[in-house]
Amino acid sequence: MDKRKGDKRASFQQLSSLIGVGMVFPISIVIGYGIGYYLDRWLGTTYLKIVFLLFGIASGFVSFFRSISAAEREENRKEKSDTDSTE
């Protein structure tokens, strides 16, 4: 019964990290666009919202790839500890 509880907890942790990744990507895009929009209004330009939108997209991808690589490292560490404990 205890192993089943641990499996359920691990599943919820994975789900929460996926939801976090899913939220960070669009939020970073919106924040980048918002910064560019307000800078355009303040400085009287027209191109900064596109520049900061691209920065937001890049930031979202970097965050996404960091989260994925961290999840892979965690999974590899877990698999290694499982195989070490069974030997």
PyMOL commands that set and color helices and strands:
alter all, ss='L'
color gray80, all
select helices_A, chain A and resi 2-43+48-86
alter helices_A, ss='H'
color red, helices_A
deselect
rebuild
show_as cartoon
